[in-house]
């Protein structure tokens, strides 16, 4: 595909990804006033701000939120499907060794195995939210998110 064809594809996809009530800021689950794992459009972090629905901008502009993430890596079978066209495919033993090392590193960095990332739609990037920080606990993530909300 050419760059132009790829852009046309994403234009069509974004057109089929409307901002709906389930995405509204007021309809999100919150902890201490901060949305946690908000339900967002699939292309929320792949849409130029100029192409966003005005309601989405009104709802989310300068509204920090937290996304939680646990360690996840595909199974060996999923890996084989994803890498089917590659010339360098790991053996199952190599795959397991790499996955186990990645999991160990993740758990060392993110105590309890969960990463809490604060993001905000604030113009720091032209087509996505801005990363504000990642933490190994909810309290620190909430502290940052609430301090960003207080700046408003």
DSSP file (Angstrom, degrees, kcal/mol; ACC not computed):
  #  RESIDUE AA STRUCTURE BP1 BP2  ACC     N-H-->O    O-->H-N    N-H-->O    O-->H-N    TCO  KAPPA ALPHA  PHI   PSI    X-CA   Y-CA   Z-CA
    1    1 A X              0   0    0      0, 0.0     2,-0.1     0, 0.0     0, 0.0   0.000 360.0 360.0 360.0 142.3    0.0    0.0    0.0
    2    2 A X     >  -     0   0    0      1,-0.1     4,-2.4     4,-0.0     5,-0.2  -0.404 360.0-106.3 -80.3 165.4    1.1    3.5   -0.7
    3    3 A X  H  > S+     0   0    0      1,-0.2     4,-2.4     2,-0.2     5,-0.2   0.882 123.2  53.2 -58.3 -37.8    1.2    6.2    2.0
    4    4 A X  H  > S+     0   0    0      2,-0.2     4,-2.3     1,-0.2    -1,-0.2   0.906 108.6  48.2 -65.9 -42.0   -1.9    7.7    0.3
    5    5 A X  H  > S+     0   0    0      2,-0.2     4,-2.2     1,-0.2    -2,-0.2   0.888 111.0  51.3 -65.6 -39.0   -3.8    4.4    0.4
    6    6 A X  H  X S+     0   0    0     -4,-2.4     4,-2.4     2,-0.2    -2,-0.2   0.925 110.3  48.7 -63.1 -44.7   -2.9    3.9    4.1
    7    7 A X  H  X S+     0   0    0     -4,-2.4     4,-2.3     1,-0.2    -2,-0.2   0.901 110.5  51.1 -63.7 -40.4   -4.1    7.4    4.9
    8    8 A X  H  X S+     0   0    0     -4,-2.3     4,-2.2     2,-0.2    -1,-0.2   0.901 108.7  52.6 -62.0 -40.5   -7.4    6.8    3.0
    9    9 A X  H  X S+     0   0    0     -4,-2.2     4,-2.4     1,-0.2    -2,-0.2   0.947 110.9  45.7 -60.0 -49.4   -7.8    3.5    4.9
   10   10 A X  H  X S+     0   0    0     -4,-2.4     4,-2.9     1,-0.2     5,-0.2   0.853 108.9  56.4 -65.0 -34.3   -7.4    5.3    8.3
   11   11 A X  H  X S+     0   0    0     -4,-2.3     4,-1.9     2,-0.2    -1,-0.2   0.936 110.1  45.1 -60.3 -45.8   -9.8    8.0    7.2
   12   12 A X  H  X S+     0   0    0     -4,-2.2     4,-1.2     2,-0.2    -2,-0.2   0.917 113.5  50.1 -63.8 -43.5  -12.5    5.4    6.5
   13   13 A X  H >< S+     0   0    0     -4,-2.4     3,-0.6     1,-0.2    -2,-0.2   0.927 110.5  48.6 -62.5 -45.9  -11.8    3.6    9.8
   14   14 A X  H >< S+     0   0    0     -4,-2.9     3,-1.6     1,-0.2    -1,-0.2   0.861 106.3  57.8 -63.6 -34.5  -12.0    6.8   11.8
   15   15 A X  H 3< S+     0   0    0     -4,-1.9    -1,-0.2     1,-0.3    -2,-0.2   0.800 106.8  49.4 -64.7 -27.7  -15.3    7.7   10.1
   16   16 A X  T << S+     0   0    0     -4,-1.2    -1,-0.3    -3,-0.6    -2,-0.2   0.178  98.9  72.5 -94.7  16.4  -16.7    4.4   11.3
   17   17 A X  S <  S-     0   0    0     -3,-1.6    -1,-0.2    -5,-0.1    26,-0.1  -0.546  73.1-178.6-127.7  63.1  -15.5    5.1   14.9
   18   18 A X        -     0   0    0     -3,-0.2     2,-0.7    -2,-0.2    -3,-0.1  -0.225  36.6-105.6 -71.4 155.2  -17.9    7.9   16.1
   19   19 A X        -     0   0    0     22,-0.1     2,-0.2     3,-0.0    -1,-0.1  -0.712  53.0-179.8 -76.6 114.4  -17.8    9.6   19.4
   20   20 A X    >>  -     0   0    0     -2,-0.7     3,-2.2    -3,-0.0     4,-0.6  -0.642  43.8 -93.4-118.5 170.8  -20.8    8.0   21.3
   21   21 A X  G >4 S+     0   0    0      1,-0.3     3,-1.2    -2,-0.2     6,-0.2   0.833 120.7  62.5 -54.6 -36.4  -22.4    8.3   24.7
   22   22 A X  G 34 S+     0   0    0      1,-0.3    17,-0.3    18,-0.0    -1,-0.3   0.710 103.8  51.0 -64.2 -17.5  -20.3    5.4   26.1
   23   23 A X  G <4 S+     0   0    0     -3,-2.2    -1,-0.3    15,-0.1    -2,-0.2   0.588  82.0 120.0 -92.7 -12.8  -17.2    7.5   25.4
   24   24 A X    X<  -     0   0    0     -3,-1.2     3,-1.3    -4,-0.6    15,-0.2  -0.202  69.3-127.6 -59.5 142.4  -18.4   10.7   27.2
   25   25 A X  G >  S+     0   0    0      1,-0.3     3,-1.6     2,-0.2    -1,-0.1   0.899 109.2  55.3 -54.4 -45.1  -16.3   11.9   30.1
   26   26 A X  G 3  S+     0   0    0      1,-0.3    -1,-0.3     3,-0.0    -2,-0.1   0.676 102.6  58.0 -66.7 -16.0  -19.3   12.0   32.4
   27   27 A X  G <  S+     0   0    0     -3,-1.3    -1,-0.3    -6,-0.2     2,-0.2   0.272  86.2 104.3 -97.5  11.0  -20.1    8.3   31.6
   28   28 A X  S <  S-     0   0    0     -3,-1.6     2,-0.3    -4,-0.1    10,-0.1  -0.614  78.0-108.9 -94.0 152.1  -16.8    7.0   32.8
   29   29 A X        -     0   0    0      7,-0.3     7,-2.3    -2,-0.2     2,-0.3  -0.629  45.3-167.5 -73.7 134.6  -16.0    5.1   36.0
   30   30 A X  E     -A   35   0A   0     -2,-0.3     2,-0.5     5,-0.3     5,-0.2  -0.915  24.6-155.3-129.1 152.3  -13.9    7.4   38.2
   31   31 A X  E >  S-A   34   0A   0      3,-2.5     3,-1.9    -2,-0.3    -2,-0.0  -0.996  90.6 -14.3-122.4 121.8  -11.8    7.2   41.4
   32   32 A X  T 3  S-     0   0    0     -2,-0.5    -1,-0.1     1,-0.3     3,-0.1   0.854 132.3 -52.4  51.8  38.1  -11.6   10.5   43.3
   33   33 A X  T 3  S+     0   0    0      1,-0.2     2,-0.5   113,-0.0    -1,-0.3   0.455 115.3 114.1  83.4   1.8  -12.9   12.3   40.2
   34   34 A X  E <   -A   31   0A   0     -3,-1.9    -3,-2.5    31,-0.0    -1,-0.2  -0.917  69.2-120.1-109.5 126.3  -10.3   10.7   37.8
   35   35 A X  E     -Ab  30  65A   0     29,-0.6    31,-2.8    -2,-0.5     2,-0.5  -0.397  24.4-155.1 -62.8 136.1  -11.5    8.3   35.0
   36   36 A X  E    S- b   0  66A   0     -7,-2.3    -7,-0.3     1,-0.2    31,-0.2  -0.970  72.1 -15.4-116.3 124.6   -9.9    4.9   35.3
   37   37 A X  S    S-     0   0    0     29,-3.5    -1,-0.2    -2,-0.5    -8,-0.2   0.945  88.4-154.0  48.7  58.1   -9.6    2.8   32.1
   38   38 A X        -     0   0    0     28,-0.3     2,-0.8    -3,-0.2    -1,-0.1  -0.226  17.8-112.5 -63.0 150.6  -12.1    5.0   30.2
   39   39 A X        +     0   0    0    -17,-0.3     2,-0.3   -15,-0.2    -1,-0.1  -0.760  52.0 170.9 -81.6 113.4  -14.1    3.6   27.4
   40   40 A X        -     0   0    0     -2,-0.8   -16,-0.1     1,-0.1   -17,-0.0  -0.831  40.0 -83.7-125.0 161.7  -12.7    5.5   24.4
   41   41 A X    >   -     0   0    0     -2,-0.3     3,-1.8     1,-0.1     4,-0.3  -0.268  42.9-115.2 -57.2 150.3  -13.0    5.3   20.6
   42   42 A X  T 3  S+     0   0    0      1,-0.3     3,-0.4     2,-0.1    -1,-0.1   0.884 118.1  40.7 -56.3 -40.0  -10.7    2.7   19.1
   43   43 A X  T >  S+     0   0    0      1,-0.2     3,-2.4   -26,-0.1    -1,-0.3   0.129  77.7 119.3 -97.7  20.3   -8.8    5.5   17.2
   44   44 A X  G X  S+     0   0    0     -3,-1.8     3,-0.6     1,-0.3    -1,-0.2   0.887  82.9  40.7 -52.7 -42.3   -8.9    8.0   20.2
   45   45 A X  G 3  S+     0   0    0     -3,-0.4    -1,-0.3    -4,-0.3    82,-0.1   0.080 114.9  54.1 -96.2  24.4   -5.1    8.0   20.2
   46   46 A X  G <  S+     0   0    0     -3,-2.4     2,-0.4     2,-0.1    -1,-0.2  -0.089  84.4  98.8-143.6  37.5   -4.8    8.1   16.4
   47   47 A X  S <  S-     0   0    0     80,-1.3     5,-0.1    -3,-0.6     0, 0.0  -0.988  72.1-121.2-132.3 124.7   -6.9   11.1   15.5
   48   48 A X    >   -     0   0    0     -2,-0.4     3,-1.6     1,-0.1     4,-0.3  -0.342  27.0-123.0 -58.2 141.7   -5.7   14.6   14.7
   49   49 A X  G >  S+     0   0    0     77,-2.4     3,-1.3     1,-0.3    -1,-0.1   0.852 112.2  59.0 -58.9 -34.8   -7.3   17.1   17.1
   50   50 A X  G 3  S+     0   0    0     76,-0.3    -1,-0.3     1,-0.2    -2,-0.1   0.725 104.9  51.5 -65.9 -20.6   -8.7   19.0   14.1
   51   51 A X  G <  S+     0   0    0     -3,-1.6    -1,-0.2     2,-0.1    -2,-0.2   0.390  89.0 108.3 -97.0   2.6  -10.6   15.8   13.0
   52   52 A X  S <  S-     0   0    0     -3,-1.3     2,-0.1    -4,-0.3    -3,-0.0  -0.477  80.4-101.5 -82.1 150.4  -12.2   15.2   16.4
   53   53 A X     >  -     0   0    0     -2,-0.2     4,-1.8     1,-0.1     3,-0.5  -0.473  31.5-126.3 -61.3 136.8  -15.8   15.6   17.2
   54   54 A X  H  > S+     0   0    0      1,-0.2     4,-2.9     2,-0.2     5,-0.2   0.847 110.4  57.5 -59.6 -34.2  -16.2   18.9   19.1
   55   55 A X  H  > S+     0   0    0      2,-0.2     4,-2.5     1,-0.2    -1,-0.2   0.889 104.2  52.3 -63.7 -38.6  -18.0   17.1   21.9
   56   56 A X  H  > S+     0   0    0     -3,-0.5     4,-2.7     2,-0.2     5,-0.3   0.917 111.8  45.6 -63.2 -43.1  -15.0   14.8   22.4
   57   57 A X  H  X S+     0   0    0     -4,-1.8     4,-2.4     2,-0.2    -2,-0.2   0.935 113.0  50.1 -65.0 -45.7  -12.7   17.8   22.7
   58   58 A X  H  < S+     0   0    0     -4,-2.9    -2,-0.2     1,-0.2    -1,-0.2   0.895 116.8  42.3 -59.1 -40.2  -15.1   19.6   25.1
   59   59 A X  H  < S+     0   0    0     -4,-2.5    -2,-0.2    -5,-0.2    -1,-0.2   0.920 126.9  25.9 -71.9 -45.5  -15.3   16.4   27.2
   60   60 A X  H >< S+     0   0    0     -4,-2.7     3,-2.2    -5,-0.2    61,-0.6   0.590  80.3 121.0-104.7 -13.2  -11.7   15.3   27.3
   61   61 A X  B 3< S-e  121   0B   0     -4,-2.4    61,-0.2    -5,-0.3     3,-0.1  -0.358  96.9  -6.8 -62.1 125.4   -9.5   18.4   26.7
   62   62 A X  T 3  S+     0   0    0     59,-3.1     2,-0.7     1,-0.2    -1,-0.3   0.756 100.0 130.6  59.7  29.3   -7.2   18.8   29.7
   63   63 A X    <   -     0   0    0     -3,-2.2    58,-0.4    58,-0.3    -1,-0.2  -0.896  48.7-149.0-109.8 100.6   -8.9   16.0   31.6
   64   64 A X        +     0   0    0     -2,-0.7   -29,-0.6    81,-0.3     2,-0.3  -0.316  19.9 178.5 -67.2 152.5   -6.3   13.6   32.9
   65   65 A X  E     -bC  35 119A   0     54,-2.3    54,-2.4   -31,-0.1     2,-0.4  -0.948  22.7-122.2-148.0 166.8   -7.2    9.9   33.2
   66   66 A X  E     -bC  36 118A   0    -31,-2.8   -29,-3.5    -2,-0.3     2,-0.5  -0.938  14.8-165.5-120.0 136.0   -5.5    6.7   34.2
   67   67 A X  E     - C   0 117A   0     50,-2.6    50,-2.8    -2,-0.4     2,-0.3  -0.978  11.8-150.8-117.0 129.5   -5.0    3.5   32.2
   68   68 A X  E     - C   0 116A   0     -2,-0.5     2,-0.4    48,-0.2    48,-0.2  -0.771  14.0-173.9 -99.3 147.4   -4.0    0.3   34.0
   69   69 A X  E     - C   0 115A   0     46,-1.9    46,-2.8    -2,-0.3     2,-0.2  -0.989   8.2-162.5-144.6 131.2   -2.0   -2.4   32.2
   70   70 A X  E     - C   0 114A   0     -2,-0.4     2,-0.2    44,-0.2    44,-0.2  -0.687  43.9 -80.4-103.7 162.3   -1.0   -5.8   33.2
   71   71 A X        +     0   0    0     42,-0.8     2,-0.4    -2,-0.2    -1,-0.1  -0.427  58.0 168.7 -61.6 129.9    1.8   -7.9   31.7
   72   72 A X        +     0   0    0     -2,-0.2     2,-0.4    -3,-0.0    -1,-0.0  -0.958   9.7 165.7-147.8 126.3    0.5   -9.6   28.5
   73   73 A X        -     0   0    0     -2,-0.4     6,-0.0    30,-0.0    -2,-0.0  -0.989  40.0-101.5-136.4 148.8    2.3  -11.4   25.8
   74   74 A X        -     0   0    0     -2,-0.4     2,-0.1     1,-0.1    25,-0.0  -0.168  38.3-104.7 -65.3 161.1    0.9  -13.6   23.2
   75   75 A X     >  -     0   0    0      1,-0.1     4,-2.7     4,-0.0     5,-0.2  -0.304  36.8-102.0 -74.2 168.7    1.0  -17.3   23.4
   76   76 A X  H  > S+     0   0    0      1,-0.2     4,-2.5     2,-0.2     5,-0.2   0.895 125.4  52.6 -61.5 -38.5    3.5  -19.2   21.2
   77   77 A X  H  > S+     0   0    0      2,-0.2     4,-1.9     1,-0.2    -1,-0.2   0.929 110.6  46.4 -63.0 -44.8    0.7  -20.1   18.8
   78   78 A X  H  > S+     0   0    0      1,-0.2     4,-2.6     2,-0.2    -2,-0.2   0.901 110.9  54.0 -62.7 -40.6   -0.3  -16.4   18.5
   79   79 A X  H  X S+     0   0    0     -4,-2.7     4,-2.3     1,-0.2    -2,-0.2   0.920 106.9  51.0 -58.4 -45.8    3.4  -15.5   18.1
   80   80 A X  H  < S+     0   0    0     -4,-2.5     4,-0.2     1,-0.2    -1,-0.2   0.897 111.1  47.9 -61.2 -40.8    3.6  -18.0   15.2
   81   81 A X  H >< S+     0   0    0     -4,-1.9     3,-1.1     1,-0.2    -1,-0.2   0.935 113.7  47.1 -64.0 -45.7    0.6  -16.5   13.5
   82   82 A X  H 3< S+     0   0    0     -4,-2.6     3,-0.3     1,-0.2    -2,-0.2   0.840 118.6  41.0 -65.0 -33.4    1.9  -12.9   13.9
   83   83 A X  T >< S+     0   0    0     -4,-2.3     3,-2.7    -5,-0.2    -1,-0.2   0.221  75.9 121.3-100.2  13.9    5.4  -13.8   12.6
   84   84 A X  T <  S+     0   0    0     -3,-1.1    -1,-0.2     1,-0.3    -2,-0.1   0.754  78.8  44.2 -54.0 -29.3    4.3  -16.1    9.8
   85   85 A X  T 3  S+     0   0    0     -3,-0.3    -1,-0.3    -4,-0.2     2,-0.2   0.377  93.9 104.8 -97.0   4.5    6.0  -14.0    7.1
   86   86 A X    <   -     0   0    0     -3,-2.7     3,-0.2     1,-0.1    -3,-0.0  -0.536  60.8-150.3 -87.0 151.2    9.2  -13.5    9.1
   87   87 A X  S    S+     0   0    0     -2,-0.2     2,-0.8     1,-0.2    -1,-0.1   0.676  88.8  63.3 -88.7 -20.3   12.5  -15.3    8.4
   88   88 A X        +     0   0    0     -5,-0.1     2,-0.5     2,-0.0    -1,-0.2  -0.767  65.2 165.4-110.1  86.4   13.6  -15.3   12.1
   89   89 A X        -     0   0    0     -2,-0.8     2,-0.1    -3,-0.2    -9,-0.0  -0.888  30.9-130.6-104.8 127.7   11.1  -17.3   14.1
   90   90 A X        -     0   0    0     -2,-0.5     2,-0.1     1,-0.1    -2,-0.0  -0.346  21.1-113.5 -70.7 152.1   12.0  -18.3   17.6
   91   91 A X     >  -     0   0    0      1,-0.1     4,-2.7    -2,-0.1     5,-0.2  -0.383  35.0-104.8 -71.6 165.5   11.7  -21.8   18.8
   92   92 A X  H  > S+     0   0    0      1,-0.2     4,-2.7     2,-0.2     5,-0.2   0.881 124.2  53.1 -61.5 -36.5    9.1  -22.3   21.5
   93   93 A X  H  > S+     0   0    0      2,-0.2     4,-2.2     1,-0.2    -1,-0.2   0.921 110.8  45.6 -64.4 -44.4   12.0  -22.7   24.0
   94   94 A X  H  > S+     0   0    0      2,-0.2     4,-2.5     1,-0.2     5,-0.2   0.911 113.2  50.9 -63.6 -42.4   13.5  -19.3   22.9
   95   95 A X  H  X S+     0   0    0     -4,-2.7     4,-2.9     1,-0.2     5,-0.2   0.940 111.0  47.5 -60.0 -49.0   10.1  -17.7   23.0
   96   96 A X  H  X S+     0   0    0     -4,-2.7     4,-2.7     1,-0.2    -1,-0.2   0.891 111.6  50.9 -61.4 -40.7    9.4  -18.9   26.5
   97   97 A X  H  X S+     0   0    0     -4,-2.2     4,-2.0     2,-0.2    -1,-0.2   0.929 113.5  44.1 -63.1 -46.0   12.8  -17.8   27.7
   98   98 A X  H  X S+     0   0    0     -4,-2.5     4,-2.4     2,-0.2    -2,-0.2   0.917 114.5  49.6 -65.6 -43.0   12.3  -14.3   26.3
   99   99 A X  H  X S+     0   0    0     -4,-2.9     4,-2.5    -5,-0.2    -2,-0.2   0.911 110.9  49.2 -63.2 -43.2    8.7  -14.1   27.6
  100  100 A X  H  X S+     0   0    0     -4,-2.7     4,-2.2     2,-0.2    -1,-0.2   0.883 111.5  49.2 -65.3 -37.9    9.7  -15.2   31.1
  101  101 A X  H  X S+     0   0    0     -4,-2.0     4,-2.3    -5,-0.2    -1,-0.2   0.898 111.9  49.3 -66.6 -39.9   12.6  -12.6   31.2
  102  102 A X  H  X S+     0   0    0     -4,-2.4     4,-2.6     2,-0.2    -2,-0.2   0.905 111.2  49.3 -64.9 -41.2   10.1   -9.9   30.0
  103  103 A X  H  X S+     0   0    0     -4,-2.5     4,-2.5     2,-0.2    -2,-0.2   0.910 110.5  50.1 -65.4 -41.9    7.6  -10.9   32.7
  104  104 A X  H  X S+     0   0    0     -4,-2.2     4,-1.7     2,-0.2    -2,-0.2   0.928 112.3  47.2 -61.6 -45.5   10.3  -10.8   35.4
  105  105 A X  H  X S+     0   0    0     -4,-2.3     4,-2.2     2,-0.2    -2,-0.2   0.914 111.4  51.6 -62.1 -43.9   11.5   -7.3   34.2
  106  106 A X  H  X S+     0   0    0     -4,-2.6     4,-3.0     1,-0.2    -2,-0.2   0.936 110.1  48.5 -57.8 -48.3    7.8   -6.1   34.1
  107  107 A X  H  < S+     0   0    0     -4,-2.5     6,-0.3     1,-0.2     5,-0.2   0.786 110.2  51.9 -67.7 -27.5    7.2   -7.3   37.7
  108  108 A X  H  < S+     0   0    0     -4,-1.7     3,-0.3    -5,-0.2    -1,-0.2   0.883 116.8  39.6 -71.8 -38.9   10.4   -5.7   38.9
  109  109 A X  H  < S+     0   0    0     -4,-2.2     2,-0.7     1,-0.2    -2,-0.2   0.858 121.5  42.0 -77.1 -36.7    9.4   -2.3   37.4
  110  110 A X  S >< S-     0   0    0     -4,-3.0     3,-3.0    -5,-0.2    -1,-0.2  -0.799  85.0-144.3-120.5  88.0    5.7   -2.5   38.2
  111  111 A X  G >  S+     0   0    0     -2,-0.7     3,-0.7     1,-0.3    -3,-0.1  -0.200  89.4  21.2 -52.0 134.1    5.2   -3.8   41.7
  112  112 A X  G 3  S-     0   0    0     -5,-0.2    -1,-0.3     1,-0.2    -5,-0.1   0.399 123.1 -90.0  82.3  -4.0    2.1   -5.9   41.9
  113  113 A X  G <  S+     0   0    0     -3,-3.0   -42,-0.8    -6,-0.3     2,-0.4   0.530  96.8 109.9  81.4   6.6    2.3   -6.4   38.1
  114  114 A X  E <   -C   70   0A   0     -3,-0.7     2,-0.5    22,-0.2   -44,-0.2  -0.957  52.2-154.7-120.7 133.6    0.2   -3.4   37.2
  115  115 A X  E     -C   69   0A   0    -46,-2.8   -46,-1.9    -2,-0.4     2,-0.6  -0.905   7.1-156.1-103.0 132.3    1.3   -0.2   35.5
  116  116 A X  E     -CD  68 135A   0     19,-2.7    19,-2.3    -2,-0.5     2,-0.5  -0.937  14.6-170.2-109.9 110.4   -0.8    2.9   36.2
  117  117 A X  E     -CD  67 134A   0    -50,-2.8   -50,-2.6    -2,-0.6     2,-0.5  -0.887  12.5-148.8-110.2 130.2   -0.3    5.4   33.3
  118  118 A X  E     +CD  66 133A   0     15,-3.1    14,-3.0    -2,-0.5    15,-1.1  -0.838  24.0 173.0 -96.1 129.0   -1.6    9.0   33.4
  119  119 A X  E     -CD  65 131A   0    -54,-2.4   -54,-2.3    -2,-0.5     2,-0.3  -0.902  10.2-170.8-131.6 160.5   -2.6   10.4   30.1
  120  120 A X  E     - D   0 130A   0     10,-1.5    10,-3.3    -2,-0.3     2,-1.2  -0.963  27.6-131.3-155.9 134.9   -4.2   13.7   29.0
  121  121 A X  B     +e   61   0B   0    -61,-0.6   -59,-3.1   -58,-0.4   -58,-0.3  -0.755  59.6 130.5 -83.8  98.8   -5.6   15.1   25.8
  122  122 A X  S    S-     0   0    0     -2,-1.2    -1,-0.2     6,-0.3     7,-0.1   0.280  80.5 -92.8-140.7  10.5   -3.9   18.5   26.0
  123  123 A X  S    S+     0   0    0      5,-0.3    -2,-0.1     2,-0.3     6,-0.1   0.512  84.8 126.8  88.0   3.2   -2.2   19.3   22.7
  124  124 A X  S    S+     0   0    0     -4,-0.3     2,-0.3     4,-0.1     5,-0.1   0.773  85.3  24.7 -63.6 -24.6    1.2   17.8   23.7
  125  125 A X  S    S-     0   0    0      3,-0.5     3,-0.3     1,-0.0    -2,-0.3  -0.953  82.6-129.2-133.7 153.9    0.9   15.8   20.5
  126  126 A X  S    S+     0   0    0     -2,-0.3   -77,-2.4     1,-0.2   -76,-0.3   0.652 102.7  25.1 -80.2 -14.4   -1.2   16.7   17.4
  127  127 A X  S    S+     0   0    0    -79,-0.3   -80,-1.3   -78,-0.1     2,-0.3   0.218 120.0  26.3-138.1  16.7   -3.0   13.4   17.1
  128  128 A X  S    S-     0   0    0     -3,-0.3    -3,-0.5   -82,-0.2    -5,-0.3  -0.969  83.9 -72.9-164.4 175.8   -3.1   11.7   20.5
  129  129 A X        -     0   0    0     -2,-0.3     2,-0.5    -8,-0.1    -8,-0.3  -0.313  49.6-110.9 -74.8 166.1   -3.1   12.1   24.3
  130  130 A X  E     -D  120   0A   0    -10,-3.3   -10,-1.5    -5,-0.1     2,-0.4  -0.859  21.3-125.4-103.1 132.5    0.1   13.1   26.1
  131  131 A X  E     +D  119   0A   0     -2,-0.5   -12,-0.2   -12,-0.2     3,-0.1  -0.629  29.9 175.8 -72.3 128.6    1.8   10.6   28.4
  132  132 A X  E     -     0   0A   0    -14,-3.0     2,-0.2    -2,-0.4   -13,-0.2   0.660  55.8 -46.1-108.9 -24.6    2.2   12.3   31.8
  133  133 A X  E     -D  118   0A   0    -15,-1.1   -15,-3.1     2,-0.0    -1,-0.4  -0.803  41.8-128.9 163.8 156.6    3.7    9.5   33.9
  134  134 A X  E     -D  117   0A   0    -17,-0.2     2,-0.3    -2,-0.2   -17,-0.2  -0.977  26.2-178.7-128.2 143.2    3.6    5.8   34.8
  135  135 A X  E     -D  116   0A   0    -19,-2.3   -19,-2.7    -2,-0.4    -2,-0.0  -0.888  36.4-129.7-138.3 162.4    3.6    4.4   38.3
  136  136 A X  S    S+     0   0    0     -2,-0.3     2,-0.3   -21,-0.2   -22,-0.2   0.275  93.1  44.3 -96.8  10.2    3.5    1.1   40.1
  137  137 A X  S  > S-     0   0    0    -21,-0.2     4,-1.4     1,-0.1     5,-0.1  -0.996  75.1-127.5-153.3 152.7    0.6    2.1   42.3
  138  138 A X  H  > S+     0   0    0     -2,-0.3     4,-3.1     1,-0.2     5,-0.2   0.858 103.3  63.1 -67.1 -37.4   -2.7    3.9   42.0
  139  139 A X  H  > S+     0   0    0      1,-0.2     4,-2.3     2,-0.2    -1,-0.2   0.916 106.0  43.4 -58.7 -46.0   -2.1    6.4   44.7
  140  140 A X  H  > S+     0   0    0      2,-0.2     4,-2.2     1,-0.2    -1,-0.2   0.885 114.4  50.8 -67.7 -37.7    0.8    8.0   42.9
  141  141 A X  H  X S+     0   0    0     -4,-1.4     4,-2.8     2,-0.2    -2,-0.2   0.927 111.6  47.8 -64.6 -43.7   -1.0    8.0   39.6
  142  142 A X  H  X S+     0   0    0     -4,-3.1     4,-3.0     2,-0.2     5,-0.3   0.900 108.6  55.1 -62.5 -40.5   -4.1    9.6   41.2
  143  143 A X  H  X S+     0   0    0     -4,-2.3     4,-1.8    -5,-0.2    -1,-0.2   0.936 112.4  42.2 -59.3 -47.4   -1.8   12.2   42.9
  144  144 A X  H  X S+     0   0    0     -4,-2.2     4,-2.1     2,-0.2     5,-0.2   0.951 115.1  49.6 -64.3 -48.6   -0.4   13.3   39.5
  145  145 A X  H  X S+     0   0    0     -4,-2.8     4,-2.1     1,-0.2   -81,-0.3   0.908 112.1  47.8 -59.3 -43.0   -3.7   13.2   37.7
  146  146 A X  H  X S+     0   0    0     -4,-3.0     4,-2.0     1,-0.2    -1,-0.2   0.858 109.2  53.7 -68.2 -33.4   -5.4   15.3   40.4
  147  147 A X  H  X S+     0   0    0     -4,-1.8     4,-0.9    -5,-0.3    -1,-0.2   0.880 109.7  48.4 -68.4 -34.2   -2.6   17.8   40.3
  148  148 A X  H  X S+     0   0    0     -4,-2.1     4,-0.7     1,-0.2     3,-0.4   0.879 110.7  50.8 -69.5 -37.7   -3.0   18.1   36.5
  149  149 A X  H >< S+     0   0    0     -4,-2.1     3,-0.7     1,-0.2    -2,-0.2   0.872 106.0  55.9 -66.4 -36.5   -6.8   18.6   37.0
  150  150 A X  H 3< S+     0   0    0     -4,-2.0    -1,-0.2     1,-0.2    -2,-0.2   0.754  97.1  64.6 -67.7 -24.3   -6.1   21.3   39.6
  151  151 A X  H 3<        0   0    0     -4,-0.9    -1,-0.2    -3,-0.4    -2,-0.2   0.823 360.0 360.0 -67.4 -30.7   -4.0   23.3   37.0
  152  152 A X    <<        0   0    0     -4,-0.7    -1,-0.3    -3,-0.7    -2,-0.1   0.515 360.0 360.0 -53.5 360.0   -7.1   23.8   34.9
